[in-house]
Each structure stands twice: as C-alpha cells, then as structure tokens.
Amino acid sequence: MGDTAAHAASEVADVTKDEVGKVAAETKKQTKDLLTDARSQLTEQAGEQQARVAEGLRSISDELTQMASRVSSVTTSIWRFGNDDRPA
C-alpha cells in the first residue's frame, strides 16, 4: 500500500509539474502579447500626435507667411506714400 501511495503521489507531482509549466508558458505568451499590443498602441498614438503637431506647425507657418505678406504690403505703401510727398 505504501508503494501505491508513493506512486500516486509521484503521479500527482508529475501532473502538477506539467500544469505549472503550461501555466507559466501561457503567462509568458500573454505577457508578450500584452507588451506587443501596448507597443503598437503607443506607436500609433505617437504617430497621431506627431501628425497633429505637424498640422499645428503648418498652420503657424501659414499665419506667419500671411503676416509677413501684410507687413511687406504696408511697408511698400508707406514707402510709396513717403516718396509721393517729395517735391519734384
């Protein structure tokens, strides 16, 4: 009977060892999948933010170009006005 109990305990230990190995492998797989998903989401979010920043910079560039054009136009008008007042 002692041999039977020892044999049964050995089988339980073997099955437990196999199950622990399976759980560890599944945990490792799920952790890897989670990290892959997180990296992918962060990369996507960074790309979206980069696109928003680029659009904002283009908008600022357009506004500065328009302002420079207006300043140039005003400067030209002032120069013309100043030259028109000179006696011939």
PDB file of N, CA, C and O in Angstrom, chain B, residues numbered from 101:
ATOM      1  N   MET B 101       0.814  -1.185   0.000  1.00  0.00           N
ATOM      2  CA  MET B 101       0.000   0.000   0.000  1.00  0.00           C
ATOM      3  C   MET B 101       0.866   1.260   0.000  1.00  0.00           C
ATOM      4  O   MET B 101       0.482   2.266  -0.597  1.00  0.00           O
ATOM      5  N   GLY B 102       2.021   1.223   0.655  1.00  0.00           N
ATOM      6  CA  GLY B 102       2.934   2.347   0.679  1.00  0.00           C
ATOM      7  C   GLY B 102       3.461   2.645  -0.699  1.00  0.00           C
ATOM      8  O   GLY B 102       3.644   3.805  -1.069  1.00  0.00           O
ATOM      9  N   ASP B 103       3.711   1.575  -1.476  1.00  0.00           N
ATOM     10  CA  ASP B 103       4.177   1.776  -2.839  1.00  0.00           C
ATOM     11  C   ASP B 103       3.115   2.440  -3.690  1.00  0.00           C
ATOM     12  O   ASP B 103       3.423   3.290  -4.525  1.00  0.00           O
ATOM     13  N   THR B 104       1.866   2.055  -3.481  1.00  0.00           N
ATOM     14  CA  THR B 104       0.764   2.623  -4.246  1.00  0.00           C
ATOM     15  C   THR B 104       0.610   4.112  -3.919  1.00  0.00           C
ATOM     16  O   THR B 104       0.413   4.928  -4.819  1.00  0.00           O
ATOM     17  N   ALA B 105       0.699   4.459  -2.654  1.00  0.00           N
ATOM     18  CA  ALA B 105       0.567   5.858  -2.241  1.00  0.00           C
ATOM     19  C   ALA B 105       1.739   6.678  -2.790  1.00  0.00           C
ATOM     20  O   ALA B 105       1.563   7.801  -3.262  1.00  0.00           O
ATOM     21  N   ALA B 106       2.925   6.097  -2.718  1.00  0.00           N
ATOM     22  CA  ALA B 106       4.087   6.807  -3.232  1.00  0.00           C
ATOM     23  C   ALA B 106       3.986   6.985  -4.735  1.00  0.00           C
ATOM     24  O   ALA B 106       4.337   8.036  -5.271  1.00  0.00           O
ATOM     25  N   HIS B 107       3.498   5.939  -5.420  1.00  0.00           N
ATOM     26  CA  HIS B 107       3.332   6.024  -6.870  1.00  0.00           C
ATOM     27  C   HIS B 107       2.280   7.084  -7.227  1.00  0.00           C
ATOM     28  O   HIS B 107       2.470   7.860  -8.164  1.00  0.00           O
ATOM     29  N   ALA B 108       1.180   7.111  -6.481  1.00  0.00           N
ATOM     30  CA  ALA B 108       0.129   8.095  -6.721  1.00  0.00           C
ATOM     31  C   ALA B 108       0.646   9.504  -6.458  1.00  0.00           C
ATOM     32  O   ALA B 108       0.352  10.430  -7.214  1.00  0.00           O
ATOM     33  N   ALA B 109       1.414   9.665  -5.391  1.00  0.00           N
ATOM     34  CA  ALA B 109       1.968  10.985  -5.070  1.00  0.00           C
ATOM     35  C   ALA B 109       2.933  11.427  -6.158  1.00  0.00           C
ATOM     36  O   ALA B 109       2.987  12.606  -6.510  1.00  0.00           O
ATOM     37  N   SER B 110       3.690  10.483  -6.686  1.00  0.00           N
ATOM     38  CA  SER B 110       4.618  10.807  -7.765  1.00  0.00           C
ATOM     39  C   SER B 110       3.867  11.245  -9.018  1.00  0.00           C
ATOM     40  O   SER B 110       4.274  12.184  -9.702  1.00  0.00           O
ATOM     41  N   GLU B 111       2.768  10.555  -9.310  1.00  0.00           N
ATOM     42  CA  GLU B 111       1.954  10.927 -10.482  1.00  0.00           C
ATOM     43  C   GLU B 111       1.345  12.312 -10.291  1.00  0.00           C
ATOM     44  O   GLU B 111       1.322  13.120 -11.219  1.00  0.00           O
ATOM     45  N   VAL B 112       0.854  12.582  -9.089  1.00  0.00           N
ATOM     46  CA  VAL B 112       0.279  13.905  -8.796  1.00  0.00           C
ATOM     47  C   VAL B 112       1.359  14.970  -8.956  1.00  0.00           C
ATOM     48  O   VAL B 112       1.092  16.036  -9.512  1.00  0.00           O
ATOM     49  N   ALA B 113       2.550  14.708  -8.488  1.00  0.00           N
ATOM     50  CA  ALA B 113       3.652  15.660  -8.614  1.00  0.00           C
ATOM     51  C   ALA B 113       3.994  15.892 -10.074  1.00  0.00           C
ATOM     52  O   ALA B 113       4.237  17.029 -10.480  1.00  0.00           O
ATOM     53  N   ASP B 114       4.015  14.818 -10.878  1.00  0.00           N
ATOM     54  CA  ASP B 114       4.316  14.951 -12.309  1.00  0.00           C
ATOM     55  C   ASP B 114       3.247  15.782 -13.024  1.00  0.00           C
ATOM     56  O   ASP B 114       3.560  16.661 -13.827  1.00  0.00           O
ATOM     57  N   VAL B 115       1.981  15.485 -12.718  1.00  0.00           N
ATOM     58  CA  VAL B 115       0.883  16.231 -13.350  1.00  0.00           C
ATOM     59  C   VAL B 115       0.940  17.695 -12.924  1.00  0.00           C
ATOM     60  O   VAL B 115       0.758  18.596 -13.743  1.00  0.00           O
ATOM     61  N   THR B 116       1.192  17.920 -11.651  1.00  0.00           N
ATOM     62  CA  THR B 116       1.284  19.297 -11.138  1.00  0.00           C
ATOM     63  C   THR B 116       2.422  20.036 -11.823  1.00  0.00           C
ATOM     64  O   THR B 116       2.269  21.194 -12.213  1.00  0.00           O
ATOM     65  N   LYS B 117       3.564  19.373 -11.970  1.00  0.00           N
ATOM     66  CA  LYS B 117       4.709  19.977 -12.636  1.00  0.00           C
ATOM     67  C   LYS B 117       4.362  20.333 -14.075  1.00  0.00           C
ATOM     68  O   LYS B 117       4.702  21.418 -14.546  1.00  0.00           O
ATOM     69  N   ASP B 118       3.688  19.427 -14.774  1.00  0.00           N
ATOM     70  CA  ASP B 118       3.279  19.705 -16.158  1.00  0.00           C
ATOM     71  C   ASP B 118       2.313  20.883 -16.225  1.00  0.00           C
ATOM     72  O   ASP B 118       2.440  21.746 -17.094  1.00  0.00           O
ATOM     73  N   GLU B 119       1.357  20.918 -15.320  1.00  0.00           N
ATOM     74  CA  GLU B 119       0.370  22.002 -15.322  1.00  0.00           C
ATOM     75  C   GLU B 119       1.022  23.338 -14.986  1.00  0.00           C
ATOM     76  O   GLU B 119       0.685  24.356 -15.591  1.00  0.00           O
ATOM     77  N   VAL B 120       1.944  23.351 -14.036  1.00  0.00           N
ATOM     78  CA  VAL B 120       2.654  24.582 -13.690  1.00  0.00           C
ATOM     79  C   VAL B 120       3.445  25.067 -14.900  1.00  0.00           C
ATOM     80  O   VAL B 120       3.486  26.266 -15.175  1.00  0.00           O
ATOM     81  N   GLY B 121       4.070  24.146 -15.622  1.00  0.00           N
ATOM     82  CA  GLY B 121       4.804  24.510 -16.830  1.00  0.00           C
ATOM     83  C   GLY B 121       3.895  25.120 -17.878  1.00  0.00           C
ATOM     84  O   GLY B 121       4.250  26.100 -18.532  1.00  0.00           O
ATOM     85  N   LYS B 122       2.701  24.521 -18.035  1.00  0.00           N
ATOM     86  CA  LYS B 122       1.740  25.048 -19.011  1.00  0.00           C
ATOM     87  C   LYS B 122       1.262  26.447 -18.611  1.00  0.00           C
ATOM     88  O   LYS B 122       1.151  27.340 -19.452  1.00  0.00           O
ATOM     89  N   VAL B 123       0.982  26.624 -17.314  1.00  0.00           N
ATOM     90  CA  VAL B 123       0.529  27.938 -16.833  1.00  0.00           C
ATOM     91  C   VAL B 123       1.641  28.974 -17.025  1.00  0.00           C
ATOM     92  O   VAL B 123       1.374  30.105 -17.433  1.00  0.00           O
ATOM     93  N   ALA B 124       2.869  28.592 -16.734  1.00  0.00           N
ATOM     94  CA  ALA B 124       3.996  29.516 -16.903  1.00  0.00           C
ATOM     95  C   ALA B 124       4.159  29.895 -18.373  1.00  0.00           C
ATOM     96  O   ALA B 124       4.384  31.063 -18.690  1.00  0.00           O
ATOM     97  N   ALA B 125       4.047  28.917 -19.269  1.00  0.00           N
ATOM     98  CA  ALA B 125       4.175  29.196 -20.703  1.00  0.00           C
ATOM     99  C   ALA B 125       3.047  30.105 -21.179  1.00  0.00           C
ATOM    100  O   ALA B 125       3.285  31.025 -21.962  1.00  0.00           O
ATOM    101  N   GLU B 126       1.842  29.861 -20.724  1.00  0.00           N
ATOM    102  CA  GLU B 126       0.698  30.691 -21.120  1.00  0.00           C
ATOM    103  C   GLU B 126       0.854  32.113 -20.571  1.00  0.00           C
ATOM    104  O   GLU B 126       0.551  33.087 -21.261  1.00  0.00           O
ATOM    105  N   THR B 127       1.326  32.225 -19.333  1.00  0.00           N
ATOM    106  CA  THR B 127       1.567  33.543 -18.736  1.00  0.00           C
ATOM    107  C   THR B 127       2.617  34.308 -19.527  1.00  0.00           C
ATOM    108  O   THR B 127       2.467  35.504 -19.778  1.00  0.00           O
ATOM    109  N   LYS B 128       3.676  33.616 -19.916  1.00  0.00           N
ATOM    110  CA  LYS B 128       4.730  34.246 -20.709  1.00  0.00           C
ATOM    111  C   LYS B 128       4.183  34.713 -22.051  1.00  0.00           C
ATOM    112  O   LYS B 128       4.490  35.819 -22.495  1.00  0.00           O
ATOM    113  N   LYS B 129       3.368  33.870 -22.705  1.00  0.00           N
ATOM    114  CA  LYS B 129       2.776  34.221 -24.002  1.00  0.00           C
ATOM    115  C   LYS B 129       1.863  35.434 -23.865  1.00  0.00           C
ATOM    116  O   LYS B 129       1.934  36.365 -24.667  1.00  0.00           O
ATOM    117  N   GLN B 130       1.007  35.420 -22.849  1.00  0.00           N
ATOM    118  CA  GLN B 130       0.076  36.538 -22.666  1.00  0.00           C
ATOM    119  C   GLN B 130       0.817  37.835 -22.334  1.00  0.00           C
ATOM    120  O   GLN B 130       0.426  38.911 -22.785  1.00  0.00           O
ATOM    121  N   THR B 131       1.885  37.725 -21.545  1.00  0.00           N
ATOM    122  CA  THR B 131       2.684  38.912 -21.217  1.00  0.00           C
ATOM    123  C   THR B 131       3.336  39.482 -22.472  1.00  0.00           C
ATOM    124  O   THR B 131       3.356  40.696 -22.679  1.00  0.00           O
ATOM    125  N   LYS B 132       3.863  38.600 -23.297  1.00  0.00           N
ATOM    126  CA  LYS B 132       4.483  39.039 -24.546  1.00  0.00           C
ATOM    127  C   LYS B 132       3.446  39.697 -25.459  1.00  0.00           C
ATOM    128  O   LYS B 132       3.703  40.741 -26.058  1.00  0.00           O
ATOM    129  N   ASP B 133       2.275  39.073 -25.556  1.00  0.00           N
ATOM    130  CA  ASP B 133       1.197  39.652 -26.378  1.00  0.00           C
ATOM    131  C   ASP B 133       0.780  41.018 -25.850  1.00  0.00           C
ATOM    132  O   ASP B 133       0.543  41.945 -26.625  1.00  0.00           O
ATOM    133  N   LEU B 134       0.691  41.137 -24.535  1.00  0.00           N
ATOM    134  CA  LEU B 134       0.305  42.413 -23.918  1.00  0.00           C
ATOM    135  C   LEU B 134       1.333  43.499 -24.229  1.00  0.00           C
ATOM    136  O   LEU B 134       0.974  44.627 -24.567  1.00  0.00           O
ATOM    137  N   LEU B 135       2.605  43.151 -24.112  1.00  0.00           N
ATOM    138  CA  LEU B 135       3.660  44.127 -24.421  1.00  0.00           C
ATOM    139  C   LEU B 135       3.644  44.520 -25.898  1.00  0.00           C
ATOM    140  O   LEU B 135       3.851  45.685 -26.239  1.00  0.00           O
ATOM    141  N   THR B 136       3.396  43.543 -26.768  1.00  0.00           N
ATOM    142  CA  THR B 136       3.317  43.836 -28.197  1.00  0.00           C
ATOM    143  C   THR B 136       2.147  44.779 -28.486  1.00  0.00           C
ATOM    144  O   THR B 136       2.284  45.736 -29.247  1.00  0.00           O
ATOM    145  N   ASP B 137       1.003  44.498 -27.872  1.00  0.00           N
ATOM    146  CA  ASP B 137      -0.168  45.362 -28.063  1.00  0.00           C
ATOM    147  C   ASP B 137       0.094  46.770 -27.526  1.00  0.00           C
ATOM    148  O   ASP B 137      -0.254  47.760 -28.170  1.00  0.00           O
ATOM    149  N   ALA B 138       0.706  46.855 -26.348  1.00  0.00           N
ATOM    150  CA  ALA B 138       0.989  48.161 -25.755  1.00  0.00           C
ATOM    151  C   ALA B 138       1.946  48.953 -26.646  1.00  0.00           C
ATOM    152  O   ALA B 138       1.742  50.146 -26.871  1.00  0.00           O
ATOM    153  N   ARG B 139       2.982  48.296 -27.148  1.00  0.00           N
ATOM    154  CA  ARG B 139       3.945  48.971 -28.029  1.00  0.00           C
ATOM    155  C   ARG B 139       3.248  49.468 -29.288  1.00  0.00           C
ATOM    156  O   ARG B 139       3.491  50.586 -29.743  1.00  0.00           O
ATOM    157  N   SER B 140       2.387  48.638 -29.840  1.00  0.00           N
ATOM    158  CA  SER B 140       1.670  49.013 -31.061  1.00  0.00           C
ATOM    159  C   SER B 140       0.763  50.220 -30.815  1.00  0.00           C
ATOM    160  O   SER B 140       0.723  51.151 -31.618  1.00  0.00           O
ATOM    161  N   GLN B 141       0.041  50.191 -29.701  1.00  0.00           N
ATOM    162  CA  GLN B 141      -0.851  51.312 -29.382  1.00  0.00           C
ATOM    163  C   GLN B 141      -0.058  52.597 -29.139  1.00  0.00           C
ATOM    164  O   GLN B 141      -0.457  53.669 -29.593  1.00  0.00           O
ATOM    165  N   LEU B 142       1.055  52.490 -28.429  1.00  0.00           N
ATOM    166  CA  LEU B 142       1.871  53.679 -28.170  1.00  0.00           C
ATOM    167  C   LEU B 142       2.456  54.239 -29.459  1.00  0.00           C
ATOM    168  O   LEU B 142       2.528  55.455 -29.637  1.00  0.00           O
ATOM    169  N   THR B 143       2.873  53.354 -30.352  1.00  0.00           N
ATOM    170  CA  THR B 143       3.407  53.804 -31.640  1.00  0.00           C
ATOM    171  C   THR B 143       2.322  54.520 -32.441  1.00  0.00           C
ATOM    172  O   THR B 143       2.575  55.557 -33.054  1.00  0.00           O
ATOM    173  N   GLU B 144       1.123  53.964 -32.430  1.00  0.00           N
ATOM    174  CA  GLU B 144       0.001  54.586 -33.150  1.00  0.00           C
ATOM    175  C   GLU B 144      -0.339  55.950 -32.557  1.00  0.00           C
ATOM    176  O   GLU B 144      -0.550  56.918 -33.287  1.00  0.00           O
ATOM    177  N   GLN B 145      -0.390  56.018 -31.230  1.00  0.00           N
ATOM    178  CA  GLN B 145      -0.703  57.285 -30.573  1.00  0.00           C
ATOM    179  C   GLN B 145       0.377  58.325 -30.840  1.00  0.00           C
ATOM    180  O   GLN B 145       0.073  59.497 -31.060  1.00  0.00           O
ATOM    181  N   ALA B 146       1.627  57.902 -30.822  1.00  0.00           N
ATOM    182  CA  ALA B 146       2.728  58.841 -31.101  1.00  0.00           C
ATOM    183  C   ALA B 146       2.623  59.365 -32.531  1.00  0.00           C
ATOM    184  O   ALA B 146       2.869  60.546 -32.776  1.00  0.00           O
ATOM    185  N   GLY B 147       2.261  58.497 -33.475  1.00  0.00           N
ATOM    186  CA  GLY B 147       2.090  58.920 -34.861  1.00  0.00           C
ATOM    187  C   GLY B 147       0.967  59.940 -34.998  1.00  0.00           C
ATOM    188  O   GLY B 147       1.093  60.928 -35.722  1.00  0.00           O
ATOM    189  N   GLU B 148      -0.141  59.687 -34.287  1.00  0.00           N
ATOM    190  CA  GLU B 148      -1.263  60.623 -34.338  1.00  0.00           C
ATOM    191  C   GLU B 148      -0.867  61.974 -33.745  1.00  0.00           C
ATOM    192  O   GLU B 148      -1.210  63.021 -34.295  1.00  0.00           O
ATOM    193  N   GLN B 149      -0.150  61.950 -32.628  1.00  0.00           N
ATOM    194  CA  GLN B 149       0.295  63.208 -32.016  1.00  0.00           C
ATOM    195  C   GLN B 149       1.271  63.941 -32.924  1.00  0.00           C
ATOM    196  O   GLN B 149       1.225  65.166 -33.037  1.00  0.00           O
ATOM    197  N   GLN B 150       2.147  63.194 -33.565  1.00  0.00           N
ATOM    198  CA  GLN B 150       3.105  63.810 -34.483  1.00  0.00           C
ATOM    199  C   GLN B 150       2.370  64.487 -35.641  1.00  0.00           C
ATOM    200  O   GLN B 150       2.745  65.579 -36.067  1.00  0.00           O
ATOM    201  N   ALA B 151       1.330  63.836 -36.143  1.00  0.00           N
ATOM    202  CA  ALA B 151       0.553  64.426 -37.237  1.00  0.00           C
ATOM    203  C   ALA B 151      -0.143  65.707 -36.768  1.00  0.00           C
ATOM    204  O   ALA B 151      -0.197  66.689 -37.508  1.00  0.00           O
ATOM    205  N   ARG B 152      -0.675  65.701 -35.543  1.00  0.00           N
ATOM    206  CA  ARG B 152      -1.333  66.905 -35.016  1.00  0.00           C
ATOM    207  C   ARG B 152      -0.328  68.040 -34.838  1.00  0.00           C
ATOM    208  O   ARG B 152      -0.629  69.191 -35.156  1.00  0.00           O
ATOM    209  N   VAL B 153       0.848  67.726 -34.340  1.00  0.00           N
ATOM    210  CA  VAL B 153       1.881  68.757 -34.158  1.00  0.00           C
ATOM    211  C   VAL B 153       2.297  69.316 -35.515  1.00  0.00           C
ATOM    212  O   VAL B 153       2.447  70.527 -35.674  1.00  0.00           O
ATOM    213  N   ALA B 154       2.481  68.431 -36.488  1.00  0.00           N
ATOM    214  CA  ALA B 154       2.869  68.881 -37.829  1.00  0.00           C
ATOM    215  C   ALA B 154       1.796  69.793 -38.411  1.00  0.00           C
ATOM    216  O   ALA B 154       2.121  70.814 -39.017  1.00  0.00           O
ATOM    217  N   GLU B 155       0.546  69.448 -38.240  1.00  0.00           N
ATOM    218  CA  GLU B 155      -0.550  70.281 -38.751  1.00  0.00           C
ATOM    219  C   GLU B 155      -0.547  71.642 -38.056  1.00  0.00           C
ATOM    220  O   GLU B 155      -0.753  72.673 -38.696  1.00  0.00           O
ATOM    221  N   GLY B 156      -0.309  71.638 -36.736  1.00  0.00           N
ATOM    222  CA  GLY B 156      -0.234  72.898 -35.995  1.00  0.00           C
ATOM    223  C   GLY B 156       0.912  73.768 -36.485  1.00  0.00           C
ATOM    224  O   GLY B 156       0.761  74.982 -36.623  1.00  0.00           O
ATOM    225  N   LEU B 157       2.057  73.150 -36.748  1.00  0.00           N
ATOM    226  CA  LEU B 157       3.201  73.917 -37.254  1.00  0.00           C
ATOM    227  C   LEU B 157       2.938  74.468 -38.652  1.00  0.00           C
ATOM    228  O   LEU B 157       3.340  75.587 -38.969  1.00  0.00           O
ATOM    229  N   ARG B 158       2.258  73.675 -39.492  1.00  0.00           N
ATOM    230  CA  ARG B 158       1.897  74.183 -40.828  1.00  0.00           C
ATOM    231  C   ARG B 158       0.958  75.381 -40.711  1.00  0.00           C
ATOM    232  O   ARG B 158       1.080  76.359 -41.448  1.00  0.00           O
ATOM    233  N   SER B 159       0.029  75.285 -39.782  1.00  0.00           N
ATOM    234  CA  SER B 159      -0.913  76.390 -39.579  1.00  0.00           C
ATOM    235  C   SER B 159      -0.179  77.654 -39.111  1.00  0.00           C
ATOM    236  O   SER B 159      -0.450  78.751 -39.599  1.00  0.00           O
ATOM    237  N   ILE B 160       0.743  77.493 -38.169  1.00  0.00           N
ATOM    238  CA  ILE B 160       1.529  78.638 -37.697  1.00  0.00           C
ATOM    239  C   ILE B 160       2.366  79.216 -38.839  1.00  0.00           C
ATOM    240  O   ILE B 160       2.471  80.433 -38.985  1.00  0.00           O
ATOM    241  N   SER B 161       2.956  78.338 -39.642  1.00  0.00           N
ATOM    242  CA  SER B 161       3.752  78.787 -40.785  1.00  0.00           C
ATOM    243  C   SER B 161       2.899  79.599 -41.758  1.00  0.00           C
ATOM    244  O   SER B 161       3.324  80.645 -42.247  1.00  0.00           O
ATOM    245  N   ASP B 162       1.696  79.108 -42.031  1.00  0.00           N
ATOM    246  CA  ASP B 162       0.791  79.829 -42.925  1.00  0.00           C
ATOM    247  C   ASP B 162       0.443  81.204 -42.363  1.00  0.00           C
ATOM    248  O   ASP B 162       0.420  82.193 -43.096  1.00  0.00           O
ATOM    249  N   GLU B 163       0.172  81.264 -41.055  1.00  0.00           N
ATOM    250  CA  GLU B 163      -0.171  82.544 -40.430  1.00  0.00           C
ATOM    251  C   GLU B 163       1.013  83.514 -40.494  1.00  0.00           C
ATOM    252  O   GLU B 163       0.835  84.697 -40.785  1.00  0.00           O
ATOM    253  N   LEU B 164       2.213  83.011 -40.223  1.00  0.00           N
ATOM    254  CA  LEU B 164       3.392  83.879 -40.286  1.00  0.00           C
ATOM    255  C   LEU B 164       3.647  84.375 -41.710  1.00  0.00           C
ATOM    256  O   LEU B 164       4.047  85.522 -41.911  1.00  0.00           O
ATOM    257  N   THR B 165       3.415  83.514 -42.683  1.00  0.00           N
ATOM    258  CA  THR B 165       3.572  83.919 -44.085  1.00  0.00           C
ATOM    259  C   THR B 165       2.584  85.026 -44.427  1.00  0.00           C
ATOM    260  O   THR B 165       2.944  86.000 -45.088  1.00  0.00           O
ATOM    261  N   GLN B 166       1.345  84.879 -43.980  1.00  0.00           N
ATOM    262  CA  GLN B 166       0.331  85.903 -44.233  1.00  0.00           C
ATOM    263  C   GLN B 166       0.701  87.210 -43.533  1.00  0.00           C
ATOM    264  O   GLN B 166       0.540  88.286 -44.109  1.00  0.00           O
ATOM    265  N   MET B 167       1.193  87.126 -42.303  1.00  0.00           N
ATOM    266  CA  MET B 167       1.592  88.324 -41.573  1.00  0.00           C
ATOM    267  C   MET B 167       2.749  89.019 -42.287  1.00  0.00           C
ATOM    268  O   MET B 167       2.756  90.243 -42.418  1.00  0.00           O
ATOM    269  N   ALA B 168       3.721  88.241 -42.745  1.00  0.00           N
ATOM    270  CA  ALA B 168       4.873  88.824 -43.454  1.00  0.00           C
ATOM    271  C   ALA B 168       4.410  89.495 -44.735  1.00  0.00           C
ATOM    272  O   ALA B 168       4.923  90.552 -45.103  1.00  0.00           O
ATOM    273  N   SER B 169       3.456  88.899 -45.410  1.00  0.00           N
ATOM    274  CA  SER B 169       2.934  89.480 -46.647  1.00  0.00           C
ATOM    275  C   SER B 169       2.251  90.815 -46.358  1.00  0.00           C
ATOM    276  O   SER B 169       2.409  91.781 -47.104  1.00  0.00           O
ATOM    277  N   ARG B 170       1.491  90.853 -45.265  1.00  0.00           N
ATOM    278  CA  ARG B 170       0.815  92.101 -44.903  1.00  0.00           C
ATOM    279  C   ARG B 170       1.821  93.182 -44.513  1.00  0.00           C
ATOM    280  O   ARG B 170       1.668  94.345 -44.887  1.00  0.00           O
ATOM    281  N   VAL B 171       2.849  92.793 -43.761  1.00  0.00           N
ATOM    282  CA  VAL B 171       3.875  93.762 -43.362  1.00  0.00           C
ATOM    283  C   VAL B 171       4.581  94.292 -44.601  1.00  0.00           C
ATOM    284  O   VAL B 171       4.849  95.489 -44.703  1.00  0.00           O
ATOM    285  N   SER B 172       4.879  93.416 -45.530  1.00  0.00           N
ATOM    286  CA  SER B 172       5.536  93.840 -46.768  1.00  0.00           C
ATOM    287  C   SER B 172       4.650  94.808 -47.536  1.00  0.00           C
ATOM    288  O   SER B 172       5.124  95.810 -48.072  1.00  0.00           O
ATOM    289  N   SER B 173       3.370  94.502 -47.583  1.00  0.00           N
ATOM    290  CA  SER B 173       2.432  95.365 -48.292  1.00  0.00           C
ATOM    291  C   SER B 173       2.340  96.733 -47.616  1.00  0.00           C
ATOM    292  O   SER B 173       2.326  97.760 -48.295  1.00  0.00           O
ATOM    293  N   VAL B 174       2.277  96.751 -46.306  1.00  0.00           N
ATOM    294  CA  VAL B 174       2.205  98.011 -45.554  1.00  0.00           C
ATOM    295  C   VAL B 174       3.499  98.792 -45.741  1.00  0.00           C
ATOM    296  O   VAL B 174       3.466 100.008 -45.931  1.00  0.00           O
ATOM    297  N   THR B 175       4.626  98.114 -45.690  1.00  0.00           N
ATOM    298  CA  THR B 175       5.921  98.778 -45.877  1.00  0.00           C
ATOM    299  C   THR B 175       6.008  99.408 -47.258  1.00  0.00           C
ATOM    300  O   THR B 175       6.481 100.535 -47.408  1.00  0.00           O
ATOM    301  N   THR B 176       5.553  98.681 -48.256  1.00  0.00           N
ATOM    302  CA  THR B 176       5.566  99.222 -49.617  1.00  0.00           C
ATOM    303  C   THR B 176       4.658 100.443 -49.705  1.00  0.00           C
ATOM    304  O   THR B 176       5.018 101.438 -50.334  1.00  0.00           O
ATOM    305  N   SER B 177       3.503 100.375 -49.091  1.00  0.00           N
ATOM    306  CA  SER B 177       2.573 101.516 -49.115  1.00  0.00           C
ATOM    307  C   SER B 177       3.172 102.725 -48.422  1.00  0.00           C
ATOM    308  O   SER B 177       3.045 103.850 -48.904  1.00  0.00           O
ATOM    309  N   ILE B 178       3.827 102.493 -47.289  1.00  0.00           N
ATOM    310  CA  ILE B 178       4.453 103.603 -46.562  1.00  0.00           C
ATOM    311  C   ILE B 178       5.572 104.204 -47.404  1.00  0.00           C
ATOM    312  O   ILE B 178       5.693 105.426 -47.487  1.00  0.00           O
ATOM    313  N   TRP B 179       6.377 103.375 -48.017  1.00  0.00           N
ATOM    314  CA  TRP B 179       7.475 103.858 -48.850  1.00  0.00           C
ATOM    315  C   TRP B 179       6.923 104.688 -50.007  1.00  0.00           C
ATOM    316  O   TRP B 179       7.445 105.761 -50.311  1.00  0.00           O
ATOM    317  N   ARG B 180       5.872 104.193 -50.648  1.00  0.00           N
ATOM    318  CA  ARG B 180       5.265 104.942 -51.762  1.00  0.00           C
ATOM    319  C   ARG B 180       4.699 106.268 -51.273  1.00  0.00           C
ATOM    320  O   ARG B 180       4.865 107.307 -51.911  1.00  0.00           O
ATOM    321  N   PHE B 181       4.031 106.208 -50.135  1.00  0.00           N
ATOM    322  CA  PHE B 181       3.441 107.424 -49.588  1.00  0.00           C
ATOM    323  C   PHE B 181       4.535 108.446 -49.284  1.00  0.00           C
ATOM    324  O   PHE B 181       4.393 109.631 -49.585  1.00  0.00           O
ATOM    325  N   GLY B 182       5.619 107.975 -48.690  1.00  0.00           N
ATOM    326  CA  GLY B 182       6.728 108.884 -48.387  1.00  0.00           C
ATOM    327  C   GLY B 182       7.371 109.462 -49.636  1.00  0.00           C
ATOM    328  O   GLY B 182       7.784 110.622 -49.634  1.00  0.00           O
ATOM    329  N   ASN B 183       7.462 108.700 -50.673  1.00  0.00           N
ATOM    330  CA  ASN B 183       8.069 109.189 -51.926  1.00  0.00           C
ATOM    331  C   ASN B 183       7.123 110.076 -52.705  1.00  0.00           C
ATOM    332  O   ASN B 183       7.573 110.923 -53.477  1.00  0.00           O
ATOM    333  N   ASP B 184       5.851 109.911 -52.527  1.00  0.00           N
ATOM    334  CA  ASP B 184       4.876 110.752 -53.239  1.00  0.00           C
ATOM    335  C   ASP B 184       4.861 112.163 -52.697  1.00  0.00           C
ATOM    336  O   ASP B 184       4.461 113.082 -53.412  1.00  0.00           O
ATOM    337  N   ASP B 185       5.289 112.376 -51.442  1.00  0.00           N
ATOM    338  CA  ASP B 185       5.260 113.693 -50.838  1.00  0.00           C
ATOM    339  C   ASP B 185       6.497 114.531 -51.184  1.00  0.00           C
ATOM    340  O   ASP B 185       6.540 115.708 -50.828  1.00  0.00           O
ATOM    341  N   ARG B 186       7.451 113.997 -51.828  1.00  0.00           N
ATOM    342  CA  ARG B 186       8.681 114.731 -52.143  1.00  0.00           C
ATOM    343  C   ARG B 186       8.411 115.758 -53.252  1.00  0.00           C
ATOM    344  O   ARG B 186       7.710 115.470 -54.222  1.00  0.00           O
ATOM    345  N   PRO B 187       8.953 116.904 -53.097  1.00  0.00           N
ATOM    346  CA  PRO B 187       8.787 117.891 -54.184  1.00  0.00           C
ATOM    347  C   PRO B 187       9.619 117.481 -55.386  1.00  0.00           C
ATOM    348  O   PRO B 187      10.712 116.927 -55.263  1.00  0.00           O
ATOM    349  N   ALA B 188       9.082 117.763 -56.508  1.00  0.00           N
ATOM    350  CA  ALA B 188       9.767 117.403 -57.766  1.00  0.00           C
ATOM    351  C   ALA B 188      10.870 118.363 -58.094  1.00  0.00           C
ATOM    352  O   ALA B 188      11.542 118.206 -59.113  1.00  0.00           O
TER     353      ALA B 188
END
